Amino acid sequence: MGLRVGIAGYGLAGRYFHAPLLKGCGYNVVAVSTSNQERAIHAVQDFPDVRVVASVEELVREDLDLVVVASANIAHAHDAMAAINRGIAVVVDKPMGRTFAETKSIIDAGVSAGVAVSTFFNRRWDSDALTIKRVLASGELGVIHRLESRFERFRPKLNPDSWRENMSAADGGGQLLDLQPHLISTAIDWFGSAELVTSSLRSLRGGADDDSVLVLRHESAVMSYLSASALVGAPGPRIRILGSNGALVINDLDPQEALLKSGEFPAGGSWSRPTASAAFIHRGEEVEEITAENGNYAEFYSLVAGAIRGENPWPIHNDDALLVAKIIDQARQS
């Protein structure tokens, strides 16, 4: 059997992202903690032999190799600490903590206990991210001077059932904690460490923050413009990277999220169908479509399994989680 894993929380993140990826990578999902009866039923539907418990304290008493924290942001630190205190390696869905201080407290607890802790920056395995890394390594774009990266949507009405859209920032709500971690984590993966130059953060629909633009300056001199908004009637391209020899443009997300939400999973750790986003290099009026890489979130959990077995490093360095948290804190303060 594969590594034994427990999932804390079985809502959107737990059921539709982590569970199918774990299944596809050969993990044995043996326990789920949730106090929601409907989600408990979903867990048993998905994994007939799973043990469903009401609390993370019960979850970590199981014989586990890994705990995946997929609960609401407000519970991340509590749930991660429960695993760390039992000596169980833990993956925390992004953001690891609501603040830099909370993120650091989780990481420090893991270091003190000798327990591995990591965070789920899955967008580093999007088609766009993998294609960008290949194009950057080729030098085809010349000297890069700007990144524009977006998660822009048009959702004029608040979802009254979504804690992400209605909770205060202190309780873990808002897009600064939901979508900007993806934008920041990929930007620093591509262009290195960065500092915040300026930011705009607003609530346009009367709930949690739902419109933000962050500008970062990387040590590599690249400037990143990161936009997350729920009220954009004409979304811009997902990615635009500008260089001295041309621009890379990727308009859309790859299909992985849609596939996971439809019930599909990457059996054997890879998708059986193409998962690439169309990618183009622009040189003024000249436009060339290039071959894009297939996205594969399952690679994260394949690397986690290897790390638990001592075969490779953990896929996300905790310095990156701390830098993302620091930039988010600074954006909120400014």
N, C-alpha and C positions, 0 to 999 in steps of 0.2 A: 504493500500500500504506500501511497505518497505521504508527504509530510502532513501532520495533523494540524488543522487550523480552526480557530474559532473566530466568528465575525461578531463584533459589537455593533449592533444597529442593523436593521434590515429594510431601510427605506430605499430611496433612489440610489444612493451610493452603494449601499451594501448589496442590494438585490441585482441592480442592473449594471454595475461596473465590477465590483470586486468578486462577487460570487461566480459569475461566468468565466472570468479570467482565471481565477483559482482552479475552477473545474477544468478548464482547457489545458492548464499547465500541470495537471495530475495531482493536485493537492487533494486531501481527504477532508472535506468540510464536515466536521463532527459536531460542532456546537454553534448556536446562534443565540445572542441575548437580545431580547426585545420585550417590552411590556405592552406592545400593541398587538391585540389578538389577531387582527387581519394580517399583520406582517408575520406573526407566528405561523399562521396557516400557509402563507406564501413560502416560508422556509421549508416546511414539511413537504409541500408540493414540489419544490425544487430539489430537495435532498431528503428522500423518504426516511433515511436512517438517522437524520440529524437529531440532536438533543436540543430542545429550545428551553432556555431559562430566562428568568425575568430580569436578571441583573448581571453586570459585568463581574461582580464579585463571585457569583456562581459560575460564570463562564470560565474564569481563570483557574478554577479548581479542577477543571478537566485536564486530561493528559494532552498537552498541546505543544507543538513546535513553534507556532506563530499565532499571534492575535492581530487581527485587522480591525482597526478602529474606524468604523464607518457611521458613527453616530453624528448627531448635530454638533456644530462647532462648539457650543457651550459645554459639551461633555467630553471633548477630546482629551483634555489634560487629565481629568478624573479617570477616564477609561484607560489611557496609556499608562498612568501610574499604577493602576491595578495589575496590569500585565507585568510591568517592570518589577513591582514588588514580589511577584511570584517567579521572577527569573525567566520570563517568556519573551522572546524577541517580538517586536511590535512594529507594524506598519500603520501609520496614521494618515488618513485621508487629508488632502490639503484643505485649509491651511493647518499645519501641525498645531499651532496655537493661535489664539485671537490677537495676541500681542507679541512683541519681541521677548518680553519678560516671561510670558507663559511658554513660548517656544523653547527658550533657553532652559527653563526649569525642567521640561520634559527631557531634553537632551542631556542635561547635567545629571539627572536622576539615572538615566541609562548608563552614562559613563561611570558613575559612582557604584552602580550595582553590577557593572560588567555585562550589561544586557544591550543587545543591538537594537537601535531605534532608527527608523527611516520614515520618509514621507512620500506620498503618492503623487509625484509630478508626472502623471501619465502622458501629458501633452508633448513631452519630449520624444514620444514614440508615435506621434501623428505623422501622416504622410508628409505634411509640409515641413515638419521639423527635420525629418530624415533626409528629405530632398535638399533642404537648405544646407545641412552639414556637408553633403556631397558637393554641392555647387561651390560653397565657400572654400572647401579644400582644393578644388580645381583651380581657383584663382581667376575663373572666367569673367567675373564681374569687376576685376581690378581692385582698387582701393575702396572699401565700403565706407560710406559716410553717414548713412541713415537707415534705420529700420522703422517701418510702420507696421504695427501688429494690432489686430482688432478682434474683439468679440462683440459685435454690434447686432442688435435684434430690434424688432418692432413689436412690443407688447404693451399697448397703451394702458391696459387695465392691470391693476395689482391682482395677484392670485391670493385670495384670502386664506388659503390652506397652506401656503408656503412660508415656513419660518425664515427662509433666506430673504424673502421680500418684505417681511414685516417686523422681524426682530431688530432690536437696537444693535449698534456696532458692539457695545459692551457684551451683549449676549451672543454675538457671532453672526448677526445678520448683515446683509448688504453685499453689493458686487465687489467692493474693494477686497473683501475676504473670499469671495466666491470665484470671480473670474480673473482679477488682477494677479493672483498667485501664478496662474498658468502663463500669463503674458510676461511677467517678470522672470519667472524661472526659465522659460525658453530663451528670453533675450540674453540672460547672463550665461546660459549654456552656449549660445552662439558667439557672443562677443566679449565675454569675460566680465569681471567684477565691475560694478557701476555704482554711481551715487545719484540720488534724486536731485534734479535741478529745479523743477517746479511741478505743481499738480493742481488739478481742479476736481473737486468732489462735491456732488450735489444729489439731492433727492428731488426728482421731477414729478413723481406720481404720488407723493405723500406718505410713502412707507420708508423702508430702509434706503440707504444710498443706492442709486441705480444709474448714475452717469458719472464717469470718471475718466480723466486723461492724465497720465503720468509721463513726464519727460525725464529720461535718464541719460547721464553721460558715462560711457564706459571707459575703462582704462585704455582701451584700444582706440579711443577718440571717436568711436561710433556714437551717434545720438539715437536713442530709441524713443519713439512716440507710441504710447500704449493706451488704447481706447477701449473701454468697456461700457456699454450703454444698453438700456432696455427700450429706448425711445428714439430709434434711428429709422426713419421711414425709407431711407436709401442707404443701406449699409455699404461701406467701402470694401475694397478687397481684403480678404483675410490677412494677407501678407504683402508688403511691398518693401524690397530691399534695394537701395540705390547705391551704385558703385561708379567708379570712374569709367568703366567700360560697358555699362549697361545696367538694367534693372531686372530683378527677379520678381514676378508677380504671380501670386497664387490666390485665386478668387474665393475658393470654397473650402470648408472643412472636409476631411475624408469621411467615409461612411461608417466608421467603427462605432460611434455612439449610437447611431440609428440601428445598426446590426445588433448591438447588445440589448437595446431596449425592445427589439422585436423577438428576443429569445434565442438568438444565435450566439455561439461561442467559438473561440479559436481552438478547436480540438487539436491536441498534440502540440499546443503552443504557437500555432500559426493559423491564419485564415485560409479557407479553401477557395476564396474568391478574391479578385483584385480589390485593394483598399487604397488606391492612389488618388490624389487630387490632381487635377490638371494644372500644369505649371508652365510658365512662359517667360522667356527672356526678351525684354524690349530694348531696342537701341533706336530711340526716336520712332520713326514710322515703321521700322523693321521689327517684326514680331516673330519669334521662333518658339514653337511648342517643344518642350524637352520631355524626356522620359522622367516620370516621377517615381519615387520610391513608394512601396506599399507600406502603409502604417501598420503597427503591431503593438498594441498595449501589453499583450501577453509577455513580451520580452522583459518587461519590468519584473513580473513574477517568476519568470525563468531565472533571472539574475538573483532574485531574492532567495530562491531555492538553492542556488549555487553558493550564495553567501552563507546561508545557514549551515551548509555542508562544508564550508571552508574552502570552496573551490575558486571563488572570485570575490572582489570587493562588493559592497552594497551598491545598488545602482544609483542612489542619490546621496551625495555627500551632505552631511548635516550643516556644513558651512553655507551651503546654498539655501537651506531652509532658514537659517538665521539671517542671511542677507535679504531674502524675500520679506521676512517679518520686519526687519529694520526699515526697509523702504516703505512698507505699508504703514508702519507707525509714523514715519516722517510725513507721508502723504496726508495722513489724517490730521496731524498737528499743523500742517501748513494751510 
